[in-house]
């Protein structure tokens, strides 16, 4: 996991990405007013935190995921765990430079 609850500061993430509240929160299905409340300190439900992490930290476009993709992942996890772990490690190696930029904050600059 890239961040803990203490590090998760949605306002800072949004500002680093250069997005207004409507753009930032809209990508994860939260209204601008709801996002404003979270930025002001209201506790975010875990599903919202996870969506924020996946979309804005991991940079995964939810529109690119399909139900079939999720089925394939689940199938690999259950029936071919060694293959799943091998593929996961290979993907992690390939993405490592981007991950380091995200963690250092340089990936937020556009």
MMTF fields as JSON, N, C-alpha, C and O atoms, coordinates in Angstrom:
{
  "mmtfVersion": "1.0.0",
  "mmtfProducer": "UNKNOWN",
  "numBonds": 439,
  "numAtoms": 440,
  "numGroups": 110,
  "numChains": 1,
  "numModels": 1,
  "chainsPerModel": [1],
  "groupsPerChain": [110],
  "chainIdList": ["A"],
  "bondAtomList": [4, 2, 8, 6, 12, 10, 16, 14, 20, 18, 24, 22, 28, 26, 32, 30, 36, 34, 40, 38, 44, 42, 48, 46, 52, 50, 56, 54, 60, 58, 64, 62, 68, 66, 72, 70, 76, 74, 80, 78, 84, 82, 88, 86, 92, 90, 96, 94, 100, 98, 104, 102, 108, 106, 112, 110, 116, 114, 120, 118, 124, 122, 128, 126, 132, 130, 136, 134, 140, 138, 144, 142, 148, 146, 152, 150, 156, 154, 160, 158, 164, 162, 168, 166, 172, 170, 176, 174, 180, 178, 184, 182, 188, 186, 192, 190, 196, 194, 200, 198, 204, 202, 208, 206, 212, 210, 216, 214, 220, 218, 224, 222, 228, 226, 232, 230, 236, 234, 240, 238, 244, 242, 248, 246, 252, 250, 256, 254, 260, 258, 264, 262, 268, 266, 272, 270, 276, 274, 280, 278, 284, 282, 288, 286, 292, 290, 296, 294, 300, 298, 304, 302, 308, 306, 312, 310, 316, 314, 320, 318, 324, 322, 328, 326, 332, 330, 336, 334, 340, 338, 344, 342, 348, 346, 352, 350, 356, 354, 360, 358, 364, 362, 368, 366, 372, 370, 376, 374, 380, 378, 384, 382, 388, 386, 392, 390, 396, 394, 400, 398, 404, 402, 408, 406, 412, 410, 416, 414, 420, 418, 424, 422, 428, 426, 432, 430, 436, 434],
  "bondOrderList": [1, 1, 1, 1, 1, 1, 1, 1, 1, 1, 1, 1, 1, 1, 1, 1, 1, 1, 1, 1, 1, 1, 1, 1, 1, 1, 1, 1, 1, 1, 1, 1, 1, 1, 1, 1, 1, 1, 1, 1, 1, 1, 1, 1, 1, 1, 1, 1, 1, 1, 1, 1, 1, 1, 1, 1, 1, 1, 1, 1, 1, 1, 1, 1, 1, 1, 1, 1, 1, 1, 1, 1, 1, 1, 1, 1, 1, 1, 1, 1, 1, 1, 1, 1, 1, 1, 1, 1, 1, 1, 1, 1, 1, 1, 1, 1, 1, 1, 1, 1, 1, 1, 1, 1, 1, 1, 1, 1, 1],
  "groupList": [{"groupName": "UNK", "atomNameList": ["N", "CA", "C", "O"], "elementList": ["N", "C", "C", "O"], "formalChargeList": [0, 0, 0, 0], "bondAtomList": [1, 0, 2, 1, 3, 2], "bondOrderList": [1, 1, 2], "singleLetterCode": "X", "chemCompType": "L-PEPTIDE LINKING"}],
  "groupTypeList": [0, 0, 0, 0, 0, 0, 0, 0, 0, 0, 0, 0, 0, 0, 0, 0, 0, 0, 0, 0, 0, 0, 0, 0, 0, 0, 0, 0, 0, 0, 0, 0, 0, 0, 0, 0, 0, 0, 0, 0, 0, 0, 0, 0, 0, 0, 0, 0, 0, 0, 0, 0, 0, 0, 0, 0, 0, 0, 0, 0, 0, 0, 0, 0, 0, 0, 0, 0, 0, 0, 0, 0, 0, 0, 0, 0, 0, 0, 0, 0, 0, 0, 0, 0, 0, 0, 0, 0, 0, 0, 0, 0, 0, 0, 0, 0, 0, 0, 0, 0, 0, 0, 0, 0, 0, 0, 0, 0, 0, 0],
  "groupIdList": [1, 2, 3, 4, 5, 6, 7, 8, 9, 10, 11, 12, 13, 14, 15, 16, 17, 18, 19, 20, 21, 22, 23, 24, 25, 26, 27, 28, 29, 30, 31, 32, 33, 34, 35, 36, 37, 38, 39, 40, 41, 42, 43, 44, 45, 46, 47, 48, 49, 50, 51, 52, 53, 54, 55, 56, 57, 58, 59, 60, 61, 62, 63, 64, 65, 66, 67, 68, 69, 70, 71, 72, 73, 74, 75, 76, 77, 78, 79, 80, 81, 82, 83, 84, 85, 86, 87, 88, 89, 90, 91, 92, 93, 94, 95, 96, 97, 98, 99, 100, 101, 102, 103, 104, 105, 106, 107, 108, 109, 110],
  "secStructList": [7, 7, 7, 7, 6, 6, 6, 7, 7, 2, 2, 2, 2, 2, 2, 2, 2, 6, 7, 7, 2, 2, 2, 2, 2, 2, 6, 6, 6, 7, 7, 2, 2, 2, 2, 2, 2, 2, 2, 6, 6, 7, 7, 7, 7, 2, 2, 2, 2, 2, 2, 2, 0, 0, 0, 0, 0, 1, 7, 7, 7, 4, 4, 4, 7, 7, 2, 2, 2, 2, 2, 2, 2, 2, 2, 2, 2, 2, 2, 7, 2, 2, 2, 2, 2, 2, 2, 2, 2, 2, 2, 2, 2, 2, 2, 2, 2, 2, 2, 2, 2, 2, 2, 2, 6, 4, 4, 4, 7, 7],
  "xCoordList": [0.85, 0.0, 0.894, 1.916, 0.529, 1.369, 1.196, 2.107, 0.052, -0.151, -1.028, -1.864, -0.814, -1.658, -2.675, -2.637, -3.58, -4.59, -3.957, -4.494, -2.814, -2.173, -1.654, -1.647, -1.225, -0.641, -1.72, -1.497, -2.879, -3.945, -4.528, -5.384, -4.06, -4.545, -5.135, -4.404, -6.443, -7.031, -6.803, -6.618, -6.812, -6.596, -5.191, -5.023, -4.192, -2.817, -2.678, -2.037, -3.26, -3.212, -3.876, -3.334, -5.04, -5.772, -4.956, -4.871, -4.364, -3.559, -2.338, -1.996, -1.678, -0.512, -0.888, -0.105, -2.101, -2.568, -3.058, -3.266, -3.241, -3.693, -5.156, -5.541, -5.968, -7.386, -8.24, -7.878, -9.386, -10.326, -11.132, -11.036, -11.921, -12.651, -13.603, -13.705, -14.294, -15.25, -14.547, -15.03, -13.42, -12.671, -12.15, -12.308, -11.536, -10.907, -11.928, -11.784, -12.946, -13.924, -14.856, -15.31, -15.142, -16.021, -15.471, -16.239, -14.155, -13.549, -13.784, -13.631, -14.152, -14.428, -15.89, -16.246, -16.731, -18.159, -18.61, -19.662, -17.828, -18.182, -18.516, -17.834, -19.548, -19.906, -18.842, -18.06, -18.829, -17.881, -18.109, -17.148, -19.362, -19.64, -19.22, -18.708, -19.435, -18.98, -17.467, -16.917, -16.798, -15.329, -14.818, -13.813, -15.489, -15.096, -15.157, -14.288, -16.182, -16.297, -15.139, -14.587, -14.772, -13.636, -12.345, -11.508, -12.181, -10.979, -10.934, -9.859, -12.091, -12.158, -12.033, -12.119, -11.833, -11.589, -12.638, -12.446, -13.741, -14.753, -14.159, -13.431, -14.465, -13.929, -14.454, -15.655, -13.528, -13.886, -14.183, -13.416, -15.27, -15.516, -14.409, -13.817, -14.143, -13.074, -13.235, -12.238, -14.434, -14.555, -14.133, -13.544, -14.426, -14.019, -12.499, -11.877, -11.898, -10.426, -9.777, -8.781, -10.351, -9.791, -9.926, -8.995, -11.08, -11.239, -10.255, -9.664, -10.077, -9.115, -7.719, -7.002, -7.342, -6.014, -5.867, -4.876, -6.857, -6.772, -6.726, -5.902, -7.602, -7.716, -6.626, -6.022, -6.365, -5.461, -4.028, -3.118, -3.8, -2.438, -1.91, -0.82, -2.693, -2.281, -2.444, -1.879, -3.227, -3.462, -4.134, -3.769, -5.121, -5.866, -7.174, -7.953, -7.396, -8.642, -9.704, -9.617, -10.688, -11.712, -12.451, -12.951, -12.523, -13.198, -12.447, -13.032, -11.155, -10.359, -10.554, -10.181, -11.132, -11.345, -12.696, -13.688, -12.714, -13.979, -14.255, -13.361, -15.469, -15.849, -15.039, -14.643, -14.794, -14.008, -12.581, -12.022, -11.983, -10.639, -10.616, -9.695, -11.624, -11.69, -11.885, -11.331, -12.66, -12.848, -11.542, -11.223, -10.782, -9.5, -8.556, -7.9, -8.488, -7.636, -8.032, -7.181, -9.305, -9.791, -9.497, -9.106, -9.685, -9.383, -7.901, -7.553, -7.039, -5.599, -5.241, -4.471, -5.781, -5.495, -5.874, -5.126, -7.03, -7.54, -6.928, -6.601, -6.774, -6.377, -4.912, -4.367, -4.273, -2.869, -2.109, -1.556, -2.075, -1.465, 0.0, 0.45, 0.75, 2.153, 2.275, 3.137, 1.427, 1.431, 0.989, 1.577, -0.044, -0.527, 0.594, 0.799, 1.319, 2.411, 3.544, 4.133, 3.852, 4.898, 4.519, 5.333, 3.278, 2.808, 2.757, 3.109, 2.32, 2.245, 3.639, 3.821, 4.617, 5.992, 6.556, 7.233, 6.277, 6.757, 6.124, 6.805, 4.837, 4.158, 4.707, 4.876, 4.988, 5.535, 6.911, 7.213, 7.747, 9.078, 8.979, 9.713, 8.079, 7.904, 7.434, 7.846, 6.588, 6.001, 6.842, 6.508, 7.918, 8.673, 9.107, 8.944, 9.647, 10.021, 8.838, 8.991, 7.659, 6.476, 6.068, 5.691, 6.138, 5.795, 6.689, 6.212, 7.979, 8.906, 8.574, 8.679, 8.171, 7.793, 6.543, 6.446, 5.575, 4.335, 4.642, 4.132, 5.474, 5.792, 6.565, 6.392, 7.415, 8.206, 7.422, 7.844, 6.279, 5.465, 5.738, 5.016, 6.76, 7.074, 6.099, 5.995, 5.384, 4.424, 3.189, 2.42, 2.985, 1.819, 1.96, 0.964, 3.185, 3.393, 3.022, 3.362, 2.331, 1.955, 2.533, 2.334],
  "yCoordList": [-1.181, 0.0, 1.241, 1.263, 2.245, 3.422, 4.435, 5.214, 4.436, 5.468, 4.961, 4.075, 5.536, 5.212, 6.332, 7.329, 6.156, 7.18, 8.521, 9.572, 8.489, 9.744, 10.527, 11.758, 9.81, 10.461, 10.911, 11.835, 10.274, 10.559, 11.948, 12.135, 12.901, 14.275, 14.621, 15.009, 14.483, 14.669, 16.057, 16.189, 17.079, 18.427, 18.546, 19.118, 18.002, 18.065, 17.254, 17.709, 16.079, 15.252, 15.997, 16.043, 16.573, 17.304, 18.478, 18.703, 19.218, 20.384, 19.963, 20.606, 18.882, 18.4, 17.958, 18.098, 17.419, 17.004, 18.18, 18.04, 19.331, 20.517, 20.452, 20.995, 19.788, 19.636, 20.476, 20.697, 20.947, 21.594, 20.501, 19.327, 20.888, 19.888, 19.065, 17.85, 19.71, 18.987, 17.923, 16.795, 18.273, 17.315, 16.156, 14.987, 16.498, 15.508, 14.529, 13.314, 15.067, 14.218, 13.527, 12.41, 14.179, 13.589, 12.301, 11.415, 12.182, 10.964, 9.743, 8.612, 9.961, 8.816, 8.797, 8.076, 9.592, 9.551, 10.284, 9.971, 11.255, 12.051, 13.455, 13.991, 14.042, 15.413, 16.393, 16.09, 17.555, 18.591, 18.965, 19.143, 19.086, 19.477, 18.381, 18.673, 17.121, 16.014, 16.0, 15.811, 16.201, 16.256, 17.407, 17.27, 18.529, 19.685, 19.353, 19.753, 18.626, 18.22, 17.305, 17.441, 16.375, 15.494, 16.287, 16.012, 17.265, 18.09, 18.952, 19.357, 19.228, 20.034, 19.194, 19.729, 17.9, 17.073, 16.033, 15.227, 16.029, 14.997, 13.633, 13.504, 12.636, 11.302, 10.706, 10.713, 10.195, 9.555, 8.085, 7.416, 7.576, 6.132, 5.363, 5.868, 4.156, 3.353, 3.185, 3.297, 2.922, 2.79, 4.058, 3.97, 5.219, 6.473, 6.61, 7.001, 6.287, 6.327, 5.401, 5.756, 4.2, 3.241, 3.731, 3.594, 4.3, 4.856, 5.992, 6.088, 6.846, 7.942, 7.382, 7.867, 6.365, 5.753, 5.149, 5.393, 4.359, 3.669, 4.658, 4.518, 5.647, 6.572, 7.637, 7.906, 8.25, 9.403, 9.084, 9.843, 7.996, 7.624, 6.55, 6.679, 5.499, 4.411, 4.806, 4.17, 5.866, 6.362, 5.311, 5.149, 4.596, 3.593, 4.223, 4.729, 4.184, 4.701, 3.618, 2.575, 3.852, 2.851, 2.45, 1.329, 3.342, 3.027, 1.945, 1.272, 1.778, 0.767, -0.633, -1.618, -0.733, -2.033, -2.591, -1.867, -3.869, -4.512, -5.61, -6.043, -6.044, -7.155, -8.391, -9.162, -8.573, -9.727, -9.65, -10.666, -8.458, -8.296, -8.752, -9.447, -8.361, -8.724, -10.237, -10.839, -10.84, -12.297, -13.024, -14.009, -12.538, -13.16, -13.058, -14.036, -11.887, -11.729, -12.687, -13.343, -12.761, -13.652, -15.114, -15.891, -15.481, -16.845, -17.156, -18.199, -16.244, -16.469, -16.592, -17.476, -15.728, -15.78, -17.122, -17.683, -17.631, -18.864, -20.132, -21.062, -20.17, -21.435, -21.509, -22.604, -20.378, -20.349, -19.315, -18.367, -19.482, -18.456, -18.176, -17.036, -19.204, -18.977, -18.112, -17.236, -18.347, -17.524, -16.107, -15.138, -15.99, -14.671, -13.876, -12.706, -14.503, -13.813, -13.443, -12.37, -14.326, -14.039, -12.839, -11.943, -12.829, -11.708, -10.413, -9.346, -10.515, -9.332, -8.749, -7.532, -9.613, -9.149, -8.501, -7.475, -9.096, -8.532, -7.164, -6.237, -7.041, -5.753, -4.716, -3.554, -5.125, -4.205, -3.7, -2.515, -4.607, -4.212, -3.201, -2.212, -3.445, -2.544, -1.166, -0.155, -1.114, 0.149, 0.87, 1.997, 0.271, 0.856, 2.3, 3.093, 2.701, 4.119, 5.059, 6.103, 4.714, 5.554, 5.592, 6.648, 4.449, 4.397, 5.321, 6.014, 5.336, 6.201, 7.673, 8.48, 8.03, 9.414, 9.789, 10.9, 8.865, 9.135, 9.356, 10.297, 8.491, 8.603, 9.887, 10.476, 10.317, 11.516, 12.796, 13.892, 12.647, 13.815, 14.369, 15.26, 13.874, 14.438, 14.001, 14.666, 12.915, 12.466, 13.356, 13.305, 14.16, 15.022, 16.201, 16.72, 16.62, 17.756, 17.344, 16.248, 18.21, 17.892, 18.913, 18.829],
  "zCoordList": [0.0, 0.0, 0.0, 0.685, -0.74, -0.877, 0.225, 0.502, 0.85, 1.849, 2.967, 2.79, 4.09, 5.232, 5.392, 4.672, 6.338, 6.565, 6.908, 6.556, 7.596, 7.997, 6.792, 6.799, 5.768, 4.598, 3.619, 2.837, 3.652, 2.698, 2.938, 3.802, 2.172, 2.261, 0.897, -0.014, 0.753, -0.574, -1.161, -2.371, -0.335, -0.859, -1.471, -2.548, -0.778, -1.289, -2.577, -3.525, -2.621, -3.83, -4.99, -6.094, -4.738, -5.782, -6.291, -7.498, -5.386, -5.789, -6.597, -7.59, -6.173, -6.928, -8.332, -9.271, -8.465, -9.785, -10.623, -11.828, -9.995, -10.713, -11.122, -12.158, -10.31, -10.628, -9.693, -8.537, -10.203, -9.296, -8.596, -8.954, -7.604, -6.821, -7.685, -7.51, -8.607, -9.439, -10.286, -10.388, -10.888, -11.708, -10.85, -11.202, -9.734, -8.864, -8.294, -8.43, -7.663, -6.987, -7.972, -7.72, -9.087, -10.093, -10.672, -11.047, -10.751, -11.304, -10.432, -10.893, -9.18, -8.305, -7.85, -6.919, -8.512, -8.244, -6.996, -6.439, -6.549, -5.365, -5.85, -6.723, -5.294, -5.678, -5.196, -4.295, -5.804, -5.393, -3.936, -3.187, -3.525, -2.139, -1.162, -0.082, -1.541, -0.692, -0.577, 0.508, -1.707, -1.699, -0.863, -0.165, -0.922, -0.117, 1.379, 2.154, 1.761, 3.175, 3.576, 4.668, 2.692, 2.996, 3.098, 3.958, 2.227, 2.271, 3.53, 3.974, 4.096, 5.32, 6.587, 7.692, 6.441, 7.609, 7.928, 8.839, 7.205, 7.453, 7.103, 6.118, 7.895, 7.685, 6.381, 6.113, 5.582, 4.324, 4.58, 5.272, 4.043, 4.15, 3.419, 2.466, 3.871, 3.278, 1.761, 1.047, 1.234, -0.229, -0.983, -2.06, -0.429, -1.067, -1.015, -2.002, 0.14, 0.249, -0.764, -1.394, -0.918, -1.868, -3.306, -4.099, -3.644, -4.992, -5.228, -6.303, -4.24, -4.358, -4.619, -5.494, -3.86, -4.032, -5.423, -6.11, -5.837, -7.124, -8.287, -9.19, -8.264, -9.396, -9.392, -10.43, -8.23, -8.215, -7.799, -8.135, -7.085, -6.713, -7.665, -8.223, -7.837, -8.734, -10.199, -11.089, -10.442, -11.804, -12.69, -13.854, -12.132, -12.886, -13.342, -12.534, -14.64, -15.2, -15.057, -15.705, -14.228, -13.971, -15.242, -15.338, -16.208, -17.464, -18.245, -19.093, -17.959, -18.652, -18.075, -18.711, -16.883, -16.26, -16.678, -16.757, -16.939, -17.265, -16.254, -15.527, -16.219, -15.347, -15.707, -14.833, -17.013, -17.455, -16.922, -16.509, -16.923, -16.351, -14.898, -14.47, -14.155, -12.743, -12.579, -11.658, -13.458, -13.409, -13.682, -13.016, -14.665, -14.985, -13.785, -13.425, -13.173, -11.992, -10.878, -10.277, -10.614, -9.557, -9.898, -9.027, -11.151, -11.589, -11.367, -10.812, -11.805, -11.618, -10.143, -9.766, -9.316, -7.877, -7.272, -6.471, -7.653, -7.046, -7.624, -6.886, -8.942, -9.575, -9.967, -10.106, -10.146, -10.567, -9.74, -10.298, -8.427, -7.582, -7.918, -7.805, -8.33, -8.679, -9.931, -9.995, -10.917, -12.124, -11.795, -12.275, -10.978, -10.553, -9.885, -10.207, -8.955, -8.25, -9.199, -9.072, -10.152, -11.139, -11.998, -12.221, -12.477, -13.296, -12.493, -12.995, -11.255, -10.397, -10.164, -10.208, -9.918, -9.709, -10.977, -10.903, -12.13, -13.391, -13.65, -14.088, -13.382, -13.569, -12.606, -12.975, -11.369, -10.374, -10.805, -10.668, -11.327, -11.809, -12.933, -12.953, -13.861, -15.0, -14.546, -15.116, -13.539, -13.094, -12.062, -11.694, -11.579, -10.48, -10.689, -9.762, -11.836, -11.983, -11.78, -11.146, -12.305, -12.12, -10.659, -10.15, -9.971, -8.554, -7.74, -6.84, -8.049, -7.317, -7.543, -6.619, -8.774, -9.046, -8.272, -7.752, -8.188, -7.47, -5.993, -5.384, -5.418, -4.0, -3.691, -2.625, -4.62, -4.371, -4.67, -4.301, -5.339, -5.657, -7.04, -7.486, -7.741, -9.046, -10.119, -11.149, -9.917, -10.938, -10.967, -11.927, -9.948, -9.925, -10.878, -11.382, -11.124, -12.032, -13.434, -13.88, -14.126, -15.504, -16.432, -17.644]
}
